């Protein structure tokens, strides 16, 4: 997509939208038959050859191209821009590709997506999916040149190396036109080229009471947080809200006059009052212990070196919080043992596991809390959004 766009009524009536504009040509997406007269008018308007790419009439790519609120007043029959609401006038001066990037991200955020993925499925097409309530959904397919522009813009904004496409890279970016959100950007090389994954993060932690816990579950969680030592695990599949829950728990601890120090790579939520240290190795833990913490938070335990850091933290006698991938409490504990946390260490301290899973057409949140010596508790509650 390019910074120049057609006026909404023209785009809808003619069934065309600009996908990409370079110095040599303009790529037009069309979901209606393009009259030769209109095509000649477009070439005269742009001063460059027009390449027409067919789009599905009801496809997401067509909807993204003419998303309400992002169209300026450009029209081959009316070349003078009109005054519009908000930032419409400034959108005409965006760099090439910026308009498509904005529409894709806004569309994903409006759908309540937690993740967005983009990867090549053929020499000329890229698949774009979003994850809503832990379920992957098709968003659109993109033409090769458009997808490359989007990836280049995201990598540049996140401070990643544009020339490095084979090695994994990670970064973060916050756009002023998506207030309150941080986007984690991760790239990796594949047989078909570079692939990209985004995680949408609300920089403001949500209150624990809004996450759907029952009174009995809140009592169990608060009881675990009241202890001076122990282990609290937040587990679940990708996109289930583990980090969101952990951020809410840390806010509770901070309000109770506890010093919280986190070790995270990367730092996802900005938690006022907490000392947040980027990094996830054992050297960071030694530095954390010299900061006189009451609570140690390890962002995620997913590798053996993370498990070593977690073991050391638990053995220091502090209250430790972390997240781990696992379908249920027993699976989360097995995962920790598999990564190298000794079972006797887990048996020697109070352990509370909060397992959660989002999914289903009714957006249901499942919570299972397991504490040592207690019976597991299951509950389901309908929620508008978590």
N, C-alpha and C positions, 0 to 999 in steps of 0.2 A: 504494500500500500504506500501511497505517497502522501505528502503533506497537502497537495492539491486534491480536492474532492468536488464532486458535482453537487449542485443543489438537490435537496431530497426529492422534490417533486419531479425534477428531470430524471434523476436516477431511477425512480420507481416507474415512471411512465415509459421510459425507454428500456428499462431493464439492464442498465450498464453501471459499472463502477470501476474506478481506477484501482488496479492491483499493484502496479509498480511503474515508476517513471525513472528513466535514466536519460543520459544525454543523447542517446541514439534512438530510443524508441519508448513508447508508452504501452504497457500491457493492460488491456481492458478486459474485465470479466463481464460476460453477458449471459443473462438467463432468459432473454427474449431474442427473437430473430432481429439482427441488426441491419437496419435499412442502409443500403450503400450510400445514400445521400447523407445520413447521419454519420457514417464512418468518415466520409470525406470532410464533413464539418468538424469532426473531432480531430482529424489530422491537421486541418488548417488552424484549429484552435490551439493545439499543442505545438505545432510547428515541427512535428516528428512523425514517423510512421507509427501506425497503430496495429498492435498484435492482439487478436481477439482470442480469449480463453473461455470456453463454455463453462457455465456454472449451473448447478441444479436450482430450479426456480424456488424451491422451499428450503434449500440448503443453508447451513449455518454460515458458510462463507459469504453468501449473498446478504444475509442478515447483518453480518459484521460490517460489510462494505457500506451499508446505508443505515447504520445504527443511529437512532434518534439522538440529537444533541451534539453529534460530532461532525455534522456536515456543515461546510461553509457554503458560500453562495455562488461558487463557480458554476457556470453554465455556458456551453458553447454558443447559445443564442443570447446570452446576457452576460458578457465577460466582466462587467463591473461588479465588484463584491458589494453585497448588501450588509447592512448592520444587523447583527444577530445578538442573541442573548449570550451572556457568559463569555466564553473564550472562543467563540466561533470565528471571529475575525483573525485571531492569532493562529488558529489551526491551519490556515492556508500557508503559513510560513514554516511549518514543521519540516524537519529533514525527511528525506525519503524513507518510508517504512514506519515512521513514528505513528502515523494515523492507524495503521493496521495493528501495531503493537498495543496502542491504547485500547482499541476496540476489543482485542482478544482478552486483555487483562480485565477490562471492565465487565465484559460478558461473563468471564469465569467468576469474578467476585460477586456479580449479581445472582449467579446461580448458587452461591454459597459454597463454592469449591474450596477445598483445602489444598489441592495439588493440581498442577497442570504439567502435562508431558508432551514433548514434541520429538518425533523421530522419523527417519526416512523409511518408507516401505517399498519404494520403487525408485528408479533413477530420476523420476520427475515429480513424485508426489510424496508429501509428508503427512503423517497421521498426528492429529492433535486431540488429546483426551483430557478430561478433567475428572477429579475424584470428589464426589459429593456423598456425604454420609458413609464413607469407607467403600463406596462402590464406584468403579470406573465407568465413565460415560463418554460416548463419542461426542466430540465438539465439532470438528470439521476436518477436512483435508486441505492442505495448502500446496500451491504450486512451488516448485523447487526454489525459484528465485525469491519469492516472497518469504518462504521459510528461512532462507539463509539471511535475509535482511533482518528478520525478527531476532534470530539467534545472535547476530552480530551486535545489534543494539543492546540486547540484554547483557551480553558478555562485557561490552564496553561500560555499561552503567554499573555493573557489579565489580568492575576493576579486574576482570580476568584477561588473560593473554589471548588476543584475537588470533594470533598465528599458531597457537597450540591447540590442535584438535584431537590428538591421539591420547593424551593423558587426562585423567580426571581433574577437574577444577571445581572449586567451591567459592562462593561469595554471597554477598547480600546487597540489596538495593532497596531504597525507599523513594517512591515517586511522589512529588507534591500533589499530583492529581489523583492519588489514591491515599488520602489522609488516614493516618492511624494504622497503616499496614506496612509491614516489612516483608520483602520477598527474598527467600533463600534460593539461590541459583546454583544448580549443580549440573555439570556437563561430563560426558564420558565418551570415549571413542568406541566405535563399533565397526562391524564389517561393512555396513552401509554408510558409514560416516558418523559425524558427531551427533549425539543425542542430548537432549536438554530436559531437565525436570525442575519445576518450581514448587516451592512450598509457601503458601500465603500465611503470614503470621500477624495476628493482631497484637500490636506492641503494648496494649493496655491489658493486664491480666483481668480475667473475669472473676467476680465474687464467687466464693465456693457455694453459696446458697442458691446460685442461679444454674448450677450444673446438674440438678435433678436428683440429688441425694435425698433419701427419706430421713426422717428424724432419727431412726435407729442407726442408719448408716452414718449420719453426721456425728452421732454420739461416738460410734466406733472409731471414726477417723480422728475426731478431736481428742479422744482418749489416747490414741497412738501418738499424736503430735505433742501431747502434754508430757510425755516421757522425756527424760534427759538423755537417753541413749536408745538405740534400736535401729531398725531398717524399715522404711516405707517404700514399697514398690508400686509404680503405676504401670500397668501392662495392658496390652491390647494390640490389634493389628495396625497397619499403616493408616493414618487419618482418623483414628478413633478418639483423639483428643487427649492423649497421655500428657503431652507437654502443657496443654491448657490446664489440666487438673493439677499438675505439679506446681505450676505458677500460682494457682489459687491457694494451694497449701502453704506455699512460702509466704504469701501475703498474710495468712492467719498467724504464722509464726512471728513475723515481723511486728504485727500488732500486739503480740504478747511479750514484747521487749526481749526478743531473742536475736542474737547476731547471726545472720545467715550469710554464708560464703558459698558461692557456686563455682563449679568448674565445668565449663561448657565449650563445645566446639561444633558449630559457632554459638554465640549467645543469641537466643531467639527472642525471648521476652525481656523487655527492660523493666525491672522490678525496683521501684523506688525504695531505698533503704537497704537493699541487699548489696553486698560486695561481690560483683560478678567478674570472674577471671577467665579470659579466653584460654582454651587449651584443655587437654584431657589425659595428660600423662602423669606418672607418679611424681615427677619433679614439681609439678604444680601443687600436688597434695602437700608436699613438704612446706611449700610457701604458704598454703592455706592454713596449716596448723600453727604457723607463727603469727597468724592474724587473730588469734584468740576467738575462734568461732564457737557458737553453741550448736549450730546446725550446718552440716556439709551437704551440698546438693551436687550430684554428679549428673550432668545433663542426660546422658544415655549410656547404657552398658550394652555394647554390641560386639566387642572384640575381647580377646584374652587380655590385652594390656589394660582395657577398661575394667575387666573383672579383677585384675591385680590392684588397681587403684581403689576399687570398691572394697575389696577385702581389707586393705590397709586402713581405709576410712572407718569401716565398721569396728575394727580392732582397737581404734583409738578411744572408743567409749563415747563417741558423739552420736547424736541423732543424724541419720544419713537418709537422704531421699535420692531416688533415681528412677529412670524409666527403662523398660525392657520389652522387647517384642515377645509376645506370648498370648495364646488364645485364652488361657485360664490361669488361676493362681498356681496350680500344680505345675503347669507347663512353664510358667515364668521361673519357678524355683528350679525346675530341671534345666532350664536354659542357663541359669547362673552357674549351676554345678558343672554343666557341660563346658562353660567358658573358663572354668578353673576356680570358682569360689568354693572352698572346702565346705562340705556339708556340716561338719562340726562347728564351723563359724556361724552358719545360718541357725543351727540349733542352740547356740549359746546366747542369742540376743532376741528380744521381741521382734517379730516380723509381721508386718501388715501389708497385704497385697490388695490393691484396688484394680480389678480387671473390668474393662469397659469395652463396649463395642457399639458402634453406630451402624444402622442399616435398616433396610425395609422401606416400603412405600410410605409408612406413617412416621418415619424419622424417629424411631424408638431408641432410647438409650438403655443399654443393659449394664448393670453394675453388679459386680460380685466382690464382696469384701471377705477376706480370709485372714483371721488372726490365729496365732498359735494357740491350740487348746480350745478353739471355738468352732462351732459348726458354721459351714458356709451359708451365706444368705444370698438368695436370688431375688431380684425385683425388676420389673419393667414399668416404665412410666412414659406416657406420650408427651413429647416436647415439640414446641414449634421450631426451635433451633438450639444447638449447643455450640 
